[in-house]
Amino acid sequence: MGIAFPVPDQAIVARRDDIIAGLARLLPADGLVTSDDERRAFETDALTAYRKMPLAVALPSTTEQVAAIMAYCHTNGVKVVARGAGTSLAGGAIGQEDAIILGLSKMSKVLDVNFADRTMRVQSGITNLAISDHVMPQQFFYAPDPSSQLACTIGGNIGMNSGGAHCLKYGVTTNNILGVRMVLVDGTIVEIGGEAMDAAGYDFLALIVGSEGQLGIVTEATVRILRLAEGARPVLFGFATSEEAGACVAAIIGAGIIPVAMEFMDKLAIEICEAYAKAGYPLDVEALLIIEVEGSDAEMDATLARIVEIAKQHGVATVRESKSAMETAAIWKGRKSAFGATGRIADYICMDGTIPTGQLPLVLRRMDEITKHYGLRVANVFHAGDGNLHPLILYNVNDPEEAHKAEEAGNDILKLCVEVGGCLTGEHGVGIEKRDLMRFQFNEADLAQQMRVRAVFDRQWLLNPAKVFPLDGRITG
């Protein structure tokens, strides 16, 4: 496949033993991974087509240990790649031969819960789902819910500004983070934001969320927790064509209706997910919308009546409401298992682009044309309500030509997203996957300004290098 990595700094590689010895003085014995076999577990993330063995893996358990590691690496010119659970689909957590991985998996504690102010402070290695599980007995939850929420960490969610099925109503990570504790590249510990709804001074928090680990290492986060709604009800809407389903999505949003979630599946995705989850998805339709509403029974009935009326205007063929908690769980199990279920039948590249919802019918048609042009299949399953696409391009990883075609098809789809007024990423980040497409979205002046901001935090480009920006575009001041 075609993504390039920079040539390793051989001077750093040659000093590996000294660097390991230096890190060993800062961490307990179980906090440093150095053997080939153990490091191999960290050589890739969820973009498994690419692998790079890191110099070493540091596993701190406190912010102070992170600060000591960062200070040492800064002094010695060692690159650092932060890593949570390694679920990045864009290669955001893949290391390099001349860089250490700084893993935050040991930092997974809940530090404080404030139900009165509806906030919660956690370490960045806690999983997304564990945050909601901790407060669920008190009828609270944390809203962003990416499909990998069982494994992905809040630190990674902050790095990539992750979303999820229920972010149509509640917003993505940046809308649900109130503050962070972060270690800068030189080891300085800073507090940004806090429990207040709006912190004083510049809004650095908005800069940090989505920065892909290039501005500092987030070790703690203060998140917003919300009261569970009185009730929630998902409904399955089946359509004869993907274009009709896409037009229905645009019409619902255009009518000012904001369901809590609105997810899309095409026929291939429906078949894959139903075979795995037995969720009761209709198999005689070409496209499926999972639309969930919440509130009191009266509120849900009224909102659904409006949605059903709009769906009828767009040729809906099947409407089926969940009638029980068990049915609801099965419906969402099928959707949230889509990536894993697809992996049971084929290798795939999962793309991530965002478009205006009004462009959905056009983009769905063009995506089908693009993948057929390359002789490939695509399973579409995505967050339709906010236009965050996740086409799964199926291919044979053992066939280099087919792998190249899959990558080119993915690039064409992302370019299409930009052409219709969208952008290269919604929640997976840029990483290495979309790095070379940044010039398609931004001109040189745009990129230069973004890189100047990055250089303010890290003039030597030691933090998560070779990600986000084209390799020939580094700016140090």
Order of alpha helices (4+ residues) and beta strands (2+ residues): alpha-alpha-beta-alpha-beta-alpha-beta-beta-beta-beta-alpha-beta-alpha-alpha-beta-beta-alpha-beta-beta-beta-alpha-beta-alpha-beta-alpha-beta-alpha-alpha-beta-beta-alpha-beta-beta-beta-alpha-alpha-alpha
